[in-house]
Amino acid sequence: MAPAAGISVSTFYQHASGKSQVLRDILNRGAQGLLYVTAEALAPVHAPPQILDTLIDSYIRLATEDARALAQATIGVVTDISQNPALRERPGVTRDLAALAHAMVLPTALIGG
């Protein structure tokens, strides 16, 4: 991640305490983006039926974008793990990767958690 951004790993960790903080910051930024996009979409709308339609349309657009991002993140995690020779050789890695992918894309209630 750090080399892709053009910085060293040590410089990266001067700004972030770890991957979980980075993920938290990304999620917070996403929430801010959601509020911005919603406010922008609602700015020219004043009638209640149009407000509802705009909110629904905005939510659907964002949900499909989120679904695409989630799928890409899942593919990225599975790919990264499968390219690590030590992890790739683990017994049951295929089963574990399938379980991980399911856990990433399915709500907990659907997988019995």
N, C-alpha and C positions, 0 to 999 in steps of 0.2 A: 504494500500500500504506500509506504513512504517513498520508495524509489519511483513509483508511478507518478508521484506528486513532485518529483525532482528534489527531494530532501533525504537526508540520511535518517536511519532508524533512530539514532540517538537524539537528533533534532526533533523528530516526531514525538518521542516520549518526553521531551521537555514541555510540550504543549498538551499532551494527553497522558493520563495515568494508565491507560490501557485500552484494549479493544472495546471493552464494555462501555467506557466513557465515550468513545468515538460513536458507538452505536446509539447511545443515549442522546448525544448531540445531534446525530443525524435524524433521529425520531423527533426531537424537539424542533429541529429546523423544518421537518415535514409538517408538523402541526401548525407552525407559523405560516407555512406556505398554504395550507388548507384554509386557514382563516383569511389570508390575503386573497386567495382565489375566490372564496365565497363572497367576501365583501365587494370585490371588484365586479363579480357577476350580478350582485344585488343592487349596485349603485344606481343603474338607470331604471330599476323596476319599483313600482309603487303599489300596484293593485294586488291584493292578497292572492288571487288565483295565479297571477304571473309570478309572484314571489315563490309560491309553492312549486310551480313548474320549473322555475330557475334553480331552486334548491335541489329538486329531484334530478334535473339535467346535470347540474354541477357534480352532485354526488355520484351519479352513474359514470360520468367522464373520469372523475378521480378514482373511483373504484376499479375501473378497467385499467387505468394506469398503474394503480397499486398492485393489481393482480399480475400485470406484466412484470413489474419490478420484483415481486415476490418470486415469480417463476424464475427470473434471471438470477436472483440471489440464491435460490435453491440449486440451480444448475451450477453456479459458481462454487458453492460450498462442496457439492458432490465432486465436481471436477478437481478442485484443489486437493481434496482428501485422496481421491483416486490417483493423483499424480505423485503423491508422496510415497516413495518405495516402501518405507517401513510400515505405513498404514495400509497400503495396497496389499501387502503380504499377510496381514492379520487374518486368522481364521474367522470366517463369518462376516468379512467386510462387506460383501454384497448385501447381505441381510441387514447389517447395521446401517449401511447407506440408504437402503430403502426405508428403514424405520426413521432415520433422520429426515429424509425428504418428506415423508408423510407428516412427521411432527412439525415441520416448517410450514407446510401448506394447508393442513387441516386444523380446524378449531379443536381444542382439547376435548370438548364434549363428544366429538365424533370419533375420537380414537380411544375413548375409554379413560381419559385422564382426569 
